[in-house]
Amino acid sequence: MRRPNGRKKIEIARMQNQTNLQVTFSKRRAGLFKKASELSTLCGANVAIVAFSPSNKVYACGHPSNPPSDTDDPNPIIVAHQNANIDEINEKLNKLERSLERERKHGQALQALRTEPSNETLSFFDLKILCESLEATDKKVEKLASQLMECGIEFPYQTIGSALAPLRARESTSSDSGEGSSGSGE
């Protein structure tokens, strides 16, 4: 035969499990509001309770439920909490607006790059000039890289010349045979 345990005393401490915390809050809040209503009904006392949930929602209970008509002022606790929430929302909005403005400027810069003529529309001579300017820039970068290496500073990037070396070898063999025919046509 089983013996009933009866009511057990529980340790009063903050719960760690968020699901259990929310369920317990909801049940105990309902019980608390019910007791406040009973106290008001039985004793004729004016009762007001404001509770903030773990998720920061406001719950309020007041008896008698019709406040005196001469007081149109809202509850200062609720107003303060609403103002705090408004400040937090405004701060988030300001951050989002600043981020949006940065992204808009970045998009405009990218759009400006897209309007420049692409390499596909350049003529042979324009491409040759572009290649020469890239080679000149590559020489400057190689010179700077060697100066940095002499000072003991590592240069983490591969220079264009070393990356394009196989391309240059193919270009010199094909340009010997193709340059004359394309050059005479233009």
C-alpha positions as CSV (number, residue, x, y, z in Angstrom):
1,M,0.0,0.0,0.0
2,R,1.3,3.4,-1.0
3,R,1.4,6.2,1.4
4,P,0.6,9.7,0.1
5,N,3.4,12.2,0.4
6,G,1.3,15.2,0.8
7,R,2.6,18.7,0.1
8,K,6.3,19.0,0.0
9,K,8.2,22.2,0.8
10,I,10.1,23.5,-2.3
11,E,13.3,25.4,-2.3
12,I,12.7,29.0,-3.3
13,A,15.4,29.8,-5.9
14,R,15.5,31.1,-9.4
15,M,14.7,28.5,-12.0
16,Q,17.3,27.8,-14.7
17,N,15.1,26.2,-17.3
18,Q,13.5,29.0,-19.3
19,T,10.5,26.9,-20.3
20,N,9.7,25.9,-16.7
21,L,10.3,29.5,-15.7
22,Q,7.7,30.9,-18.1
23,V,5.1,28.2,-17.2
24,T,5.6,28.8,-13.5
25,F,5.3,32.5,-13.9
26,S,2.1,32.3,-15.9
27,K,0.5,29.9,-13.3
28,R,1.6,31.8,-10.3
29,R,0.6,35.2,-11.8
30,A,-2.9,33.9,-12.4
31,G,-3.0,32.7,-8.7
32,L,-1.7,36.0,-7.4
33,F,-4.2,38.0,-9.3
34,K,-7.0,35.7,-8.1
35,K,-5.9,36.2,-4.5
36,A,-5.8,40.0,-5.0
37,S,-9.3,39.9,-6.4
38,E,-10.5,37.9,-3.4
39,L,-8.8,40.2,-0.9
40,S,-10.5,43.2,-2.5
41,T,-13.9,41.5,-2.5
42,L,-13.7,40.2,1.0
43,C,-12.1,43.1,2.7
44,G,-13.0,46.0,0.5
45,A,-9.4,46.9,0.0
46,N,-8.0,48.7,-3.0
47,V,-5.4,46.4,-4.6
48,A,-3.0,47.0,-7.5
49,I,-0.3,44.6,-8.7
50,V,2.1,45.1,-11.6
51,A,4.2,42.1,-12.6
52,F,7.0,42.0,-15.2
53,S,7.4,38.6,-16.9
54,P,10.8,37.0,-17.6
55,S,10.3,38.1,-21.2
56,N,9.8,41.7,-20.0
57,K,6.0,41.9,-20.6
58,V,3.9,43.9,-18.2
59,Y,0.9,42.4,-16.4
60,A,-1.3,44.4,-14.1
61,C,-4.3,43.7,-11.9
62,G,-6.3,46.2,-9.9
63,H,-9.4,46.1,-7.7
64,P,-11.7,47.7,-7.6
65,S,-11.5,47.5,-11.4
66,N,-13.1,51.0,-11.9
67,P,-10.6,53.5,-10.6
68,P,-11.9,56.8,-9.2
69,S,-12.9,59.1,-12.0
70,D,-11.0,62.1,-10.8
71,T,-7.7,60.4,-11.6
72,D,-6.9,60.4,-15.3
73,D,-3.1,60.0,-14.8
74,P,-1.7,56.7,-16.0
75,N,0.2,54.4,-13.6
76,P,3.8,55.9,-13.3
77,I,5.4,52.5,-13.1
78,I,3.8,51.4,-16.4
79,V,4.7,54.7,-18.0
80,A,8.3,54.4,-16.9
81,H,8.5,50.9,-18.3
82,Q,6.9,51.9,-21.6
83,N,9.4,54.9,-21.9
84,A,12.3,52.5,-21.2
85,N,11.0,50.2,-24.0
86,I,10.6,53.2,-26.4
87,D,14.1,54.4,-25.7
88,E,15.5,50.9,-26.4
89,I,13.5,50.6,-29.6
90,N,14.6,54.1,-30.8
91,E,18.2,53.2,-30.2
92,K,17.8,50.0,-32.3
93,L,16.1,52.0,-35.0
94,N,18.9,54.6,-35.0
95,K,21.5,51.8,-35.4
96,L,19.5,50.3,-38.2
97,E,19.2,53.6,-40.0
98,R,23.0,54.2,-39.7
99,S,23.6,50.7,-41.1
100,L,21.2,51.3,-43.9
101,E,22.9,54.6,-44.8
102,R,26.3,52.9,-44.9
103,E,24.9,50.1,-47.1
104,R,23.3,52.7,-49.4
105,K,26.6,54.5,-49.8
106,H,28.4,51.3,-50.5
107,G,25.7,50.4,-53.1
108,Q,26.2,53.7,-54.8
109,A,29.9,53.2,-54.9
110,L,29.4,49.8,-56.5
111,Q,27.0,51.2,-59.0
112,A,29.5,53.9,-60.0
113,L,32.0,51.1,-60.6
114,R,29.5,49.3,-62.9
115,T,29.0,52.3,-65.1
116,E,32.7,52.3,-66.2
117,P,33.3,50.7,-69.5
118,S,34.1,47.0,-69.3
119,N,37.2,45.4,-70.7
120,E,35.1,43.6,-73.4
121,T,34.2,46.9,-75.1
122,L,37.8,48.2,-75.3
123,S,39.6,48.1,-78.6
124,F,42.9,46.3,-79.1
125,F,44.9,49.5,-78.6
126,D,43.0,50.4,-75.4
127,L,43.6,47.0,-74.0
128,K,47.3,47.3,-74.9
129,I,47.4,50.7,-73.0
130,L,45.6,49.1,-70.1
131,C,48.1,46.2,-70.0
132,E,51.0,48.6,-70.1
133,S,49.6,50.6,-67.2
134,L,49.0,47.4,-65.2
135,E,52.6,46.3,-65.8
136,A,53.9,49.7,-64.7
137,T,51.8,49.5,-61.5
138,D,53.0,45.9,-61.0
139,K,56.6,47.1,-61.2
140,K,55.8,49.7,-58.6
141,V,54.3,47.1,-56.3
142,E,57.2,44.7,-56.8
143,K,59.6,47.6,-55.9
144,L,57.6,48.4,-52.8
145,A,57.4,44.7,-51.9
146,S,61.2,44.3,-52.2
147,Q,61.8,47.4,-50.1
148,L,59.4,46.0,-47.4
149,M,61.2,42.7,-47.5
150,E,64.6,44.4,-47.1
151,C,63.2,46.0,-44.0
152,G,62.1,42.6,-42.7
153,I,58.4,43.3,-43.3
154,E,56.5,40.5,-45.0
155,F,54.5,41.3,-48.1
156,P,51.5,39.0,-48.0
157,Y,50.3,39.5,-51.6
158,Q,51.4,37.9,-54.8
159,T,52.4,40.4,-57.4
160,I,50.7,40.6,-60.7
161,G,53.9,39.8,-62.7
162,S,54.5,36.5,-61.0
163,A,50.8,35.6,-61.4
164,L,50.7,36.4,-65.1
165,A,54.1,35.0,-66.1
166,P,52.6,32.0,-68.0
167,L,50.2,34.4,-69.7
168,R,53.0,36.7,-70.9
169,A,54.9,33.7,-72.4
170,R,51.8,32.7,-74.4
171,E,51.2,36.3,-75.3
172,S,54.6,36.8,-76.8
173,T,54.4,33.7,-79.0
174,S,50.9,34.5,-80.3
175,S,51.5,38.3,-80.7
176,D,54.4,37.6,-83.1
177,S,52.1,35.8,-85.5
178,G,48.8,37.7,-84.8
179,E,49.9,41.2,-84.3
180,G,50.7,41.9,-88.0
181,S,47.4,40.7,-89.2
182,S,45.3,42.5,-86.6
183,G,47.5,45.6,-86.8
184,S,47.0,46.0,-90.6
185,G,43.3,45.6,-90.4
186,E,42.8,48.7,-88.1
